[in-house]
């Protein structure tokens, strides 16, 4: 007994007729008349330059996700860049300093 091939008769799914290309100007006019906004990039201020990636091989293998203000995040990254340390090392040093300050 052989199995029937489910893909043997797919003639019903053939395209009825090939589509005709439409001019880009006609599409733009139709979109504008219908009130659809353009997805083209707007000229404006250029984004801030990308910082170089931070790649450090450490023994840290746990992740922490915290919410912070933009100022706090910028300060953390700035300190990490200035000290050439990964974010985890900066956090560890900050926690040690805070702990010492609390013990006084």
Biopython code that builds the backbone (N, CA, C, O; Angstrom):
import numpy as np
from Bio.PDB.StructureBuilder import StructureBuilder

atoms = [
    (1, "UNK", "N", (0.845, -1.173, 0.000)),
    (1, "UNK", "CA", (0.000, 0.000, 0.000)),
    (1, "UNK", "C", (0.898, 1.246, 0.000)),
    (1, "UNK", "O", (1.791, 1.351, 0.841)),
    (2, "UNK", "N", (0.687, 2.161, -0.896)),
    (2, "UNK", "CA", (1.507, 3.369, -0.961)),
    (2, "UNK", "C", (0.675, 4.571, -0.519)),
    (2, "UNK", "O", (-0.550, 4.601, -0.645)),
    (3, "UNK", "N", (1.381, 5.532, -0.009)),
    (3, "UNK", "CA", (0.705, 6.750, 0.456)),
    (3, "UNK", "C", (0.494, 7.716, -0.699)),
    (3, "UNK", "O", (1.286, 7.760, -1.640)),
    (4, "UNK", "N", (-0.544, 8.461, -0.619)),
    (4, "UNK", "CA", (-0.816, 9.478, -1.635)),
    (4, "UNK", "C", (0.087, 10.679, -1.380)),
    (4, "UNK", "O", (0.289, 11.073, -0.232)),
    (5, "UNK", "N", (0.623, 11.252, -2.434)),
    (5, "UNK", "CA", (1.479, 12.434, -2.323)),
    (5, "UNK", "C", (0.576, 13.656, -2.163)),
    (5, "UNK", "O", (-0.197, 13.960, -3.071)),
    (6, "UNK", "N", (0.650, 14.367, -1.031)),
    (6, "UNK", "CA", (-0.244, 15.519, -0.819)),
    (6, "UNK", "C", (0.058, 16.690, -1.751)),
    (6, "UNK", "O", (-0.764, 17.595, -1.895)),
    (7, "UNK", "N", (1.231, 16.678, -2.384)),
    (7, "UNK", "CA", (1.607, 17.782, -3.264)),
    (7, "UNK", "C", (1.478, 17.427, -4.746)),
    (7, "UNK", "O", (1.935, 18.181, -5.604)),
    (8, "UNK", "N", (0.869, 16.302, -5.045)),
    (8, "UNK", "CA", (0.821, 15.857, -6.443)),
    (8, "UNK", "C", (-0.118, 16.699, -7.303)),
    (8, "UNK", "O", (0.160, 16.867, -8.490)),
    (9, "UNK", "N", (-1.205, 17.233, -6.774)),
    (9, "UNK", "CA", (-2.151, 17.979, -7.576)),
    (9, "UNK", "C", (-2.377, 19.366, -6.977)),
    (9, "UNK", "O", (-3.304, 19.574, -6.193)),
    (10, "UNK", "N", (-1.523, 20.299, -7.355)),
    (10, "UNK", "CA", (-1.648, 21.667, -6.855)),
    (10, "UNK", "C", (-2.010, 22.638, -7.975)),
    (10, "UNK", "O", (-1.730, 23.833, -7.878)),
    (11, "UNK", "N", (-2.621, 22.136, -9.020)),
    (11, "UNK", "CA", (-2.975, 22.981, -10.165)),
    (11, "UNK", "C", (-3.972, 24.075, -9.794)),
    (11, "UNK", "O", (-4.012, 25.118, -10.448)),
    (12, "UNK", "N", (-4.775, 23.854, -8.757)),
    (12, "UNK", "CA", (-5.765, 24.862, -8.346)),
    (12, "UNK", "C", (-5.102, 26.118, -7.793)),
    (12, "UNK", "O", (-5.734, 27.171, -7.714)),
    (13, "UNK", "N", (-3.841, 26.011, -7.414)),
    (13, "UNK", "CA", (-3.163, 27.133, -6.774)),
    (13, "UNK", "C", (-2.280, 27.921, -7.726)),
    (13, "UNK", "O", (-1.536, 28.797, -7.286)),
    (14, "UNK", "N", (-2.343, 27.638, -8.992)),
    (14, "UNK", "CA", (-1.538, 28.369, -9.970)),
    (14, "UNK", "C", (-2.061, 29.796, -10.088)),
    (14, "UNK", "O", (-3.268, 30.015, -9.982)),
    (15, "UNK", "N", (-1.181, 30.772, -10.304)),
    (15, "UNK", "CA", (-1.648, 32.156, -10.450)),
    (15, "UNK", "C", (-2.509, 32.296, -11.693)),
    (15, "UNK", "O", (-2.237, 31.676, -12.721)),
    (16, "UNK", "N", (-3.543, 33.111, -11.594)),
    (16, "UNK", "CA", (-4.471, 33.283, -12.710)),
    (16, "UNK", "C", (-3.827, 34.053, -13.853)),
    (16, "UNK", "O", (-3.965, 33.680, -15.018)),
    (17, "UNK", "N", (-3.125, 35.127, -13.517)),
    (17, "UNK", "CA", (-2.429, 35.890, -14.550)),
    (17, "UNK", "C", (-1.257, 36.601, -13.884)),
    (17, "UNK", "O", (-1.327, 36.949, -12.705)),
    (18, "UNK", "N", (-0.201, 36.813, -14.622)),
    (18, "UNK", "CA", (0.940, 37.516, -14.020)),
    (18, "UNK", "C", (0.568, 38.969, -13.725)),
    (18, "UNK", "O", (-0.178, 39.592, -14.481)),
    (19, "UNK", "N", (1.086, 39.495, -12.638)),
    (19, "UNK", "CA", (0.771, 40.872, -12.268)),
    (19, "UNK", "C", (1.577, 41.833, -13.130)),
    (19, "UNK", "O", (2.677, 41.513, -13.579)),
    (20, "UNK", "N", (1.012, 43.012, -13.353)),
    (20, "UNK", "CA", (1.673, 44.032, -14.162)),
    (20, "UNK", "C", (2.408, 44.979, -13.229)),
    (20, "UNK", "O", (1.891, 45.307, -12.161)),
    (21, "UNK", "N", (3.581, 45.422, -13.598)),
    (21, "UNK", "CA", (4.298, 46.389, -12.761)),
    (21, "UNK", "C", (3.566, 47.736, -12.739)),
    (21, "UNK", "O", (2.957, 48.151, -13.725)),
    (22, "UNK", "N", (3.645, 48.395, -11.595)),
    (22, "UNK", "CA", (2.995, 49.695, -11.431)),
    (22, "UNK", "C", (4.091, 50.728, -11.219)),
    (22, "UNK", "O", (5.054, 50.479, -10.494)),
    (23, "UNK", "N", (3.946, 51.870, -11.843)),
    (23, "UNK", "CA", (4.943, 52.936, -11.735)),
    (23, "UNK", "C", (4.997, 53.459, -10.296)),
    (23, "UNK", "O", (3.972, 53.578, -9.625)),
    (24, "UNK", "N", (6.204, 53.766, -9.842)),
    (24, "UNK", "CA", (6.394, 54.256, -8.473)),
    (24, "UNK", "C", (5.659, 55.582, -8.254)),
    (24, "UNK", "O", (5.154, 55.843, -7.162)),
    (25, "UNK", "N", (5.603, 56.414, -9.295)),
    (25, "UNK", "CA", (4.911, 57.706, -9.163)),
    (25, "UNK", "C", (3.423, 57.501, -8.888)),
    (25, "UNK", "O", (2.825, 58.234, -8.101)),
    (26, "UNK", "N", (2.833, 56.507, -9.538)),
    (26, "UNK", "CA", (1.408, 56.231, -9.334)),
    (26, "UNK", "C", (1.152, 55.768, -7.904)),
    (26, "UNK", "O", (0.146, 56.134, -7.296)),
    (27, "UNK", "N", (2.061, 54.967, -7.375)),
    (27, "UNK", "CA", (1.921, 54.488, -5.994)),
    (27, "UNK", "C", (2.038, 55.657, -5.029)),
    (27, "UNK", "O", (1.264, 55.761, -4.077)),
    (28, "UNK", "N", (3.022, 56.554, -5.277)),
    (28, "UNK", "CA", (3.193, 57.716, -4.394)),
    (28, "UNK", "C", (1.966, 58.622, -4.434)),
    (28, "UNK", "O", (1.532, 59.116, -3.394)),
    (29, "UNK", "N", (1.405, 58.846, -5.614)),
    (29, "UNK", "CA", (0.216, 59.697, -5.735)),
    (29, "UNK", "C", (-0.976, 59.079, -5.008)),
    (29, "UNK", "O", (-1.717, 59.777, -4.315)),
    (30, "UNK", "N", (-1.157, 57.774, -5.168)),
    (30, "UNK", "CA", (-2.263, 57.093, -4.505)),
    (30, "UNK", "C", (-2.101, 57.141, -2.987)),
    (30, "UNK", "O", (-3.073, 57.360, -2.264)),
    (31, "UNK", "N", (-0.882, 56.936, -2.510)),
    (31, "UNK", "CA", (-0.636, 56.976, -1.068)),
    (31, "UNK", "C", (-0.896, 58.369, -0.518)),
    (31, "UNK", "O", (-1.505, 58.513, 0.542)),
    (32, "UNK", "N", (-0.446, 59.385, -1.219)),
    (32, "UNK", "CA", (-0.656, 60.756, -0.754)),
    (32, "UNK", "C", (-2.140, 61.110, -0.762)),
    (32, "UNK", "O", (-2.629, 61.748, 0.171)),
    (33, "UNK", "N", (-2.859, 60.702, -1.806)),
    (33, "UNK", "CA", (-4.296, 60.980, -1.893)),
    (33, "UNK", "C", (-5.076, 60.244, -0.809)),
    (33, "UNK", "O", (-6.112, 60.726, -0.351)),
    (34, "UNK", "N", (-4.581, 59.081, -0.398)),
    (34, "UNK", "CA", (-5.271, 58.286, 0.628)),
    (34, "UNK", "C", (-4.864, 58.670, 2.041)),
    (34, "UNK", "O", (-5.455, 58.189, 3.007)),
    (35, "UNK", "N", (-3.862, 59.532, 2.171)),
    (35, "UNK", "CA", (-3.456, 59.985, 3.498)),
    (35, "UNK", "C", (-2.466, 59.054, 4.193)),
    (35, "UNK", "O", (-2.325, 59.106, 5.414)),
    (36, "UNK", "N", (-1.787, 58.211, 3.438)),
    (36, "UNK", "CA", (-0.779, 57.344, 4.028)),
    (36, "UNK", "C", (0.546, 58.091, 4.090)),
    (36, "UNK", "O", (0.978, 58.651, 3.083)),
    (37, "UNK", "N", (1.204, 58.113, 5.255)),
    (37, "UNK", "CA", (2.486, 58.824, 5.352)),
    (37, "UNK", "C", (3.603, 58.028, 4.670)),
    (37, "UNK", "O", (3.537, 56.803, 4.560)),
    (38, "UNK", "N", (4.604, 58.739, 4.227)),
    (38, "UNK", "CA", (5.761, 58.097, 3.607)),
    (38, "UNK", "C", (6.634, 57.480, 4.690)),
    (38, "UNK", "O", (6.741, 58.017, 5.793)),
    (39, "UNK", "N", (7.253, 56.362, 4.373)),
    (39, "UNK", "CA", (8.169, 55.728, 5.324)),
    (39, "UNK", "C", (9.618, 56.070, 5.006)),
    (39, "UNK", "O", (10.544, 55.501, 5.584)),
    (40, "UNK", "N", (9.799, 56.995, 4.095)),
    (40, "UNK", "CA", (11.157, 57.397, 3.753)),
    (40, "UNK", "C", (11.747, 58.165, 4.930)),
    (40, "UNK", "O", (11.035, 58.848, 5.666)),
    (41, "UNK", "N", (13.053, 58.040, 5.089)),
    (41, "UNK", "CA", (13.734, 58.710, 6.196)),
    (41, "UNK", "C", (13.645, 60.218, 6.017)),
    (41, "UNK", "O", (13.851, 60.740, 4.921)),
    (42, "UNK", "N", (13.337, 60.902, 7.097)),
    (42, "UNK", "CA", (13.272, 62.355, 7.067)),
    (42, "UNK", "C", (14.657, 62.914, 7.359)),
    (42, "UNK", "O", (15.406, 62.378, 8.175)),
    (43, "UNK", "N", (14.972, 63.989, 6.683)),
    (43, "UNK", "CA", (16.246, 64.634, 6.970)),
    (43, "UNK", "C", (16.101, 65.421, 8.259)),
    (43, "UNK", "O", (15.140, 66.168, 8.447)),
    (44, "UNK", "N", (17.052, 65.244, 9.127)),
    (44, "UNK", "CA", (17.009, 65.923, 10.406)),
    (44, "UNK", "C", (18.363, 65.802, 11.060)),
    (44, "UNK", "O", (19.350, 65.480, 10.399)),
    (45, "UNK", "N", (18.418, 66.055, 12.346)),
    (45, "UNK", "CA", (19.710, 65.961, 13.017)),
    (45, "UNK", "C", (20.232, 64.528, 12.964)),
    (45, "UNK", "O", (19.479, 63.569, 13.131)),
    (46, "UNK", "N", (21.515, 64.408, 12.733)),
    (46, "UNK", "CA", (22.100, 63.076, 12.650)),
    (46, "UNK", "C", (22.187, 62.478, 14.057)),
    (46, "UNK", "O", (22.371, 63.207, 15.032)),
    (47, "UNK", "N", (22.057, 61.171, 14.160)),
    (47, "UNK", "CA", (22.120, 60.546, 15.475)),
    (47, "UNK", "C", (23.521, 60.673, 16.070)),
    (47, "UNK", "O", (24.500, 60.902, 15.361)),
    (48, "UNK", "N", (23.584, 60.520, 17.374)),
    (48, "UNK", "CA", (24.874, 60.607, 18.054)),
    (48, "UNK", "C", (25.792, 59.506, 17.532)),
    (48, "UNK", "O", (25.325, 58.417, 17.195)),
    (49, "UNK", "N", (27.090, 59.781, 17.464)),
    (49, "UNK", "CA", (28.001, 58.745, 16.965)),
    (49, "UNK", "C", (27.967, 57.516, 17.873)),
    (49, "UNK", "O", (27.860, 57.626, 19.094)),
    (50, "UNK", "N", (28.059, 56.366, 17.257)),
    (50, "UNK", "CA", (28.004, 55.117, 18.022)),
    (50, "UNK", "C", (29.286, 54.946, 18.826)),
    (50, "UNK", "O", (30.382, 55.233, 18.345)),
    (51, "UNK", "N", (29.129, 54.482, 20.035)),
    (51, "UNK", "CA", (30.295, 54.246, 20.870)),
    (51, "UNK", "C", (30.935, 52.924, 20.465)),
    (51, "UNK", "O", (30.248, 52.054, 19.930)),
    (52, "UNK", "N", (32.212, 52.753, 20.704)),
    (52, "UNK", "CA", (32.824, 51.462, 20.373)),
    (52, "UNK", "C", (32.263, 50.372, 21.280)),
    (52, "UNK", "O", (31.896, 50.646, 22.423)),
    (53, "UNK", "N", (32.192, 49.149, 20.785)),
    (53, "UNK", "CA", (31.614, 48.076, 21.618)),
    (53, "UNK", "C", (32.486, 47.774, 22.828)),
    (53, "UNK", "O", (33.709, 47.904, 22.781)),
    (54, "UNK", "N", (31.841, 47.372, 23.899)),
    (54, "UNK", "CA", (32.557, 47.001, 25.122)),
    (54, "UNK", "C", (32.651, 45.483, 25.147)),
    (54, "UNK", "O", (31.637, 44.799, 25.286)),
    (55, "UNK", "N", (33.837, 44.964, 25.017)),
    (55, "UNK", "CA", (34.050, 43.517, 25.055)),
    (55, "UNK", "C", (35.086, 43.217, 26.125)),
    (55, "UNK", "O", (36.257, 43.566, 25.983)),
    (56, "UNK", "N", (34.656, 42.578, 27.180)),
    (56, "UNK", "CA", (35.553, 42.194, 28.259)),
    (56, "UNK", "C", (35.291, 40.728, 28.587)),
    (56, "UNK", "O", (34.142, 40.305, 28.718)),
    (57, "UNK", "N", (36.370, 39.960, 28.717)),
    (57, "UNK", "CA", (36.219, 38.578, 29.145)),
    (57, "UNK", "C", (36.339, 38.565, 30.661)),
    (57, "UNK", "O", (37.385, 38.905, 31.214)),
    (58, "UNK", "N", (35.272, 38.175, 31.320)),
    (58, "UNK", "CA", (35.249, 38.155, 32.783)),
    (58, "UNK", "C", (34.632, 36.850, 33.239)),
    (58, "UNK", "O", (34.161, 36.055, 32.425)),
    (59, "UNK", "N", (34.636, 36.636, 34.522)),
    (59, "UNK", "CA", (33.994, 35.451, 35.073)),
    (59, "UNK", "C", (32.525, 35.674, 35.364)),
    (59, "UNK", "O", (31.853, 34.801, 35.914)),
    (60, "UNK", "N", (32.030, 36.838, 34.997)),
    (60, "UNK", "CA", (30.627, 37.143, 35.288)),
    (60, "UNK", "C", (29.727, 36.443, 34.282)),
    (60, "UNK", "O", (29.927, 36.554, 33.073)),
    (61, "UNK", "N", (28.745, 35.728, 34.786)),
    (61, "UNK", "CA", (27.841, 35.026, 33.882)),
    (61, "UNK", "C", (26.375, 35.218, 34.260)),
    (61, "UNK", "O", (25.511, 34.481, 33.785)),
    (62, "UNK", "N", (26.094, 36.179, 35.094)),
    (62, "UNK", "CA", (24.713, 36.467, 35.485)),
    (62, "UNK", "C", (24.354, 37.852, 34.978)),
    (62, "UNK", "O", (25.200, 38.742, 34.895)),
    (63, "UNK", "N", (23.092, 38.013, 34.645)),
    (63, "UNK", "CA", (22.627, 39.282, 34.105)),
    (63, "UNK", "C", (21.665, 39.926, 35.080)),
    (63, "UNK", "O", (20.881, 39.251, 35.746)),
    (64, "UNK", "N", (21.739, 41.255, 35.153)),
    (64, "UNK", "CA", (20.807, 42.019, 35.980)),
    (64, "UNK", "C", (20.183, 43.088, 35.086)),
    (64, "UNK", "O", (20.876, 43.749, 34.312)),
    (65, "UNK", "N", (18.900, 43.243, 35.201)),
    (65, "UNK", "CA", (18.188, 44.218, 34.390)),
    (65, "UNK", "C", (17.532, 45.203, 35.344)),
    (65, "UNK", "O", (16.662, 44.832, 36.131)),
    (66, "UNK", "N", (17.954, 46.457, 35.269)),
    (66, "UNK", "CA", (17.402, 47.474, 36.164)),
    (66, "UNK", "C", (16.911, 48.660, 35.353)),
    (66, "UNK", "O", (17.399, 48.923, 34.254)),
    (67, "UNK", "N", (15.944, 49.369, 35.903)),
    (67, "UNK", "CA", (15.475, 50.602, 35.274)),
    (67, "UNK", "C", (16.237, 51.760, 35.898)),
    (67, "UNK", "O", (16.467, 51.787, 37.107)),
    (68, "UNK", "N", (16.625, 52.715, 35.064)),
    (68, "UNK", "CA", (17.358, 53.878, 35.541)),
    (68, "UNK", "C", (17.024, 55.060, 34.645)),
    (68, "UNK", "O", (16.478, 54.898, 33.553)),
    (69, "UNK", "N", (17.358, 56.238, 35.120)),
    (69, "UNK", "CA", (17.166, 57.430, 34.301)),
    (69, "UNK", "C", (18.257, 57.482, 33.245)),
    (69, "UNK", "O", (19.285, 56.813, 33.362)),
    (70, "UNK", "N", (18.025, 58.273, 32.226)),
    (70, "UNK", "CA", (19.010, 58.422, 31.155)),
    (70, "UNK", "C", (20.321, 58.976, 31.717)),
    (70, "UNK", "O", (21.401, 58.569, 31.288)),
    (71, "UNK", "N", (20.230, 59.903, 32.675)),
    (71, "UNK", "CA", (21.429, 60.487, 33.290)),
    (71, "UNK", "C", (22.259, 59.417, 33.995)),
    (71, "UNK", "O", (23.483, 59.388, 33.861)),
    (72, "UNK", "N", (21.592, 58.535, 34.750)),
    (72, "UNK", "CA", (22.283, 57.485, 35.482)),
    (72, "UNK", "C", (22.966, 56.520, 34.528)),
    (72, "UNK", "O", (24.107, 56.120, 34.761)),
    (73, "UNK", "N", (22.287, 56.146, 33.468)),
    (73, "UNK", "CA", (22.865, 55.223, 32.496)),
    (73, "UNK", "C", (24.073, 55.856, 31.820)),
    (73, "UNK", "O", (25.107, 55.210, 31.651)),
    (74, "UNK", "N", (23.937, 57.131, 31.430)),
    (74, "UNK", "CA", (25.060, 57.830, 30.810)),
    (74, "UNK", "C", (26.249, 57.905, 31.761)),
    (74, "UNK", "O", (27.393, 57.713, 31.348)),
    (75, "UNK", "N", (25.978, 58.184, 33.041)),
    (75, "UNK", "CA", (27.064, 58.272, 34.027)),
    (75, "UNK", "C", (27.743, 56.918, 34.202)),
    (75, "UNK", "O", (28.970, 56.851, 34.275)),
    (76, "UNK", "N", (26.972, 55.848, 34.270)),
    (76, "UNK", "CA", (27.545, 54.508, 34.428)),
    (76, "UNK", "C", (28.442, 54.162, 33.249)),
    (76, "UNK", "O", (29.564, 53.695, 33.440)),
    (77, "UNK", "N", (27.963, 54.386, 32.041)),
    (77, "UNK", "CA", (28.772, 54.092, 30.861)),
    (77, "UNK", "C", (30.011, 54.985, 30.807)),
    (77, "UNK", "O", (31.085, 54.525, 30.419)),
    (78, "UNK", "N", (29.877, 56.249, 31.189)),
    (78, "UNK", "CA", (31.008, 57.167, 31.174)),
    (78, "UNK", "C", (32.093, 56.700, 32.143)),
    (78, "UNK", "O", (33.277, 56.695, 31.805)),
    (79, "UNK", "N", (31.680, 56.308, 33.347)),
    (79, "UNK", "CA", (32.649, 55.820, 34.339)),
    (79, "UNK", "C", (33.313, 54.546, 33.835)),
    (79, "UNK", "O", (34.528, 54.390, 33.954)),
    (80, "UNK", "N", (32.531, 53.640, 33.277)),
    (80, "UNK", "CA", (33.085, 52.380, 32.757)),
    (80, "UNK", "C", (34.074, 52.649, 31.632)),
    (80, "UNK", "O", (35.119, 52.002, 31.559)),
    (81, "UNK", "N", (33.758, 53.596, 30.754)),
    (81, "UNK", "CA", (34.669, 53.933, 29.662)),
    (81, "UNK", "C", (35.949, 54.573, 30.194)),
    (81, "UNK", "O", (37.046, 54.214, 29.767)),
    (82, "UNK", "N", (35.810, 55.529, 31.132)),
    (82, "UNK", "CA", (36.981, 56.210, 31.684)),
    (82, "UNK", "C", (37.915, 55.238, 32.402)),
    (82, "UNK", "O", (39.136, 55.372, 32.319)),
    (83, "UNK", "N", (37.342, 54.261, 33.108)),
    (83, "UNK", "CA", (38.146, 53.304, 33.870)),
    (83, "UNK", "C", (38.522, 52.076, 33.035)),
    (83, "UNK", "O", (39.289, 51.225, 33.487)),
    (84, "UNK", "N", (37.978, 51.987, 31.816)),
    (84, "UNK", "CA", (38.191, 50.841, 30.935)),
    (84, "UNK", "C", (37.841, 49.533, 31.650)),
    (84, "UNK", "O", (38.601, 48.565, 31.629)),
    (85, "UNK", "N", (36.668, 49.540, 32.281)),
    (85, "UNK", "CA", (36.182, 48.375, 33.016)),
    (85, "UNK", "C", (34.815, 47.973, 32.479)),
    (85, "UNK", "O", (34.091, 48.804, 31.931)),
    (86, "UNK", "N", (34.463, 46.703, 32.635)),
    (86, "UNK", "CA", (33.094, 46.311, 32.282)),
    (86, "UNK", "C", (32.113, 46.876, 33.291)),
    (86, "UNK", "O", (32.490, 47.237, 34.406)),
    (87, "UNK", "N", (30.851, 46.950, 32.892)),
    (87, "UNK", "CA", (29.828, 47.520, 33.762)),
    (87, "UNK", "C", (29.721, 46.762, 35.080)),
    (87, "UNK", "O", (29.496, 47.371, 36.126)),
    (88, "UNK", "N", (29.880, 45.442, 35.041)),
    (88, "UNK", "CA", (29.805, 44.646, 36.267)),
    (88, "UNK", "C", (30.878, 45.017, 37.269)),
    (88, "UNK", "O", (30.616, 45.049, 38.471)),
    (89, "UNK", "N", (32.096, 45.301, 36.790)),
    (89, "UNK", "CA", (33.190, 45.687, 37.690)),
    (89, "UNK", "C", (32.916, 47.061, 38.299)),
    (89, "UNK", "O", (33.204, 47.288, 39.474)),
    (90, "UNK", "N", (32.362, 47.974, 37.508)),
    (90, "UNK", "CA", (32.012, 49.297, 38.032)),
    (90, "UNK", "C", (30.945, 49.160, 39.106)),
    (90, "UNK", "O", (31.030, 49.807, 40.150)),
    (91, "UNK", "N", (29.950, 48.330, 38.863)),
    (91, "UNK", "CA", (28.897, 48.106, 39.854)),
    (91, "UNK", "C", (29.479, 47.499, 41.124)),
    (91, "UNK", "O", (29.118, 47.913, 42.226)),
    (92, "UNK", "N", (30.373, 46.524, 40.985)),
    (92, "UNK", "CA", (30.987, 45.907, 42.169)),
    (92, "UNK", "C", (31.744, 46.940, 42.996)),
    (92, "UNK", "O", (31.604, 46.982, 44.218)),
    (93, "UNK", "N", (32.550, 47.778, 42.327)),
    (93, "UNK", "CA", (33.308, 48.796, 43.053)),
    (93, "UNK", "C", (32.383, 49.813, 43.711)),
    (93, "UNK", "O", (32.640, 50.253, 44.832)),
    (94, "UNK", "N", (31.316, 50.185, 43.026)),
    (94, "UNK", "CA", (30.365, 51.140, 43.601)),
    (94, "UNK", "C", (29.686, 50.545, 44.834)),
    (94, "UNK", "O", (29.485, 51.244, 45.827)),
    (95, "UNK", "N", (29.333, 49.264, 44.777)),
    (95, "UNK", "CA", (28.691, 48.618, 45.925)),
    (95, "UNK", "C", (29.635, 48.492, 47.108)),
    (95, "UNK", "O", (29.211, 48.666, 48.250)),
    (96, "UNK", "N", (30.915, 48.189, 46.858)),
    (96, "UNK", "CA", (31.908, 48.124, 47.942)),
    (96, "UNK", "C", (32.039, 49.493, 48.595)),
    (96, "UNK", "O", (32.045, 49.592, 49.822)),
    (97, "UNK", "N", (32.144, 50.554, 47.788)),
    (97, "UNK", "CA", (32.268, 51.910, 48.331)),
    (97, "UNK", "C", (31.024, 52.299, 49.119)),
    (97, "UNK", "O", (31.140, 52.901, 50.187)),
    (98, "UNK", "N", (29.850, 51.973, 48.620)),
    (98, "UNK", "CA", (28.608, 52.297, 49.321)),
    (98, "UNK", "C", (28.516, 51.533, 50.627)),
    (98, "UNK", "O", (28.094, 52.086, 51.643)),
    (99, "UNK", "N", (28.903, 50.282, 50.610)),
    (99, "UNK", "CA", (28.886, 49.462, 51.832)),
    (99, "UNK", "C", (29.827, 50.026, 52.877)),
    (99, "UNK", "O", (29.475, 50.094, 54.055)),
    (100, "UNK", "N", (31.027, 50.435, 52.464)),
    (100, "UNK", "CA", (31.990, 51.022, 53.404)),
    (100, "UNK", "C", (31.439, 52.317, 53.983)),
    (100, "UNK", "O", (31.593, 52.573, 55.177)),
    (101, "UNK", "N", (30.811, 53.121, 53.171)),
    (101, "UNK", "CA", (30.256, 54.396, 53.625)),
    (101, "UNK", "C", (29.125, 54.143, 54.640)),
    (101, "UNK", "O", (28.993, 54.886, 55.612)),
    (102, "UNK", "N", (28.325, 53.117, 54.420)),
    (102, "UNK", "CA", (27.212, 52.814, 55.324)),
    (102, "UNK", "C", (27.710, 52.333, 56.686)),
    (102, "UNK", "O", (27.049, 52.562, 57.699)),
    (103, "UNK", "N", (28.862, 51.671, 56.723)),
    (103, "UNK", "CA", (29.401, 51.120, 57.968)),
    (103, "UNK", "C", (29.980, 52.194, 58.870)),
    (103, "UNK", "O", (30.143, 51.958, 60.067)),
    (104, "UNK", "N", (30.294, 53.359, 58.338)),
    (104, "UNK", "CA", (30.892, 54.426, 59.150)),
    (104, "UNK", "C", (29.916, 55.009, 60.119)),
    (104, "UNK", "O", (30.264, 55.917, 60.874)),
]
sb = StructureBuilder()
sb.init_structure("model")
sb.init_model(0)
sb.init_chain("A")
sb.init_seg("    ")
for serial, (resi, resn, name, xyz) in enumerate(atoms, 1):
    if name == "N":
        sb.init_residue(resn, " ", resi, " ")
    sb.init_atom(name, np.array(xyz, "f"), 0.0, 1.0, " ", f" {name:<3s}", serial, name[0])
structure = sb.get_structure()
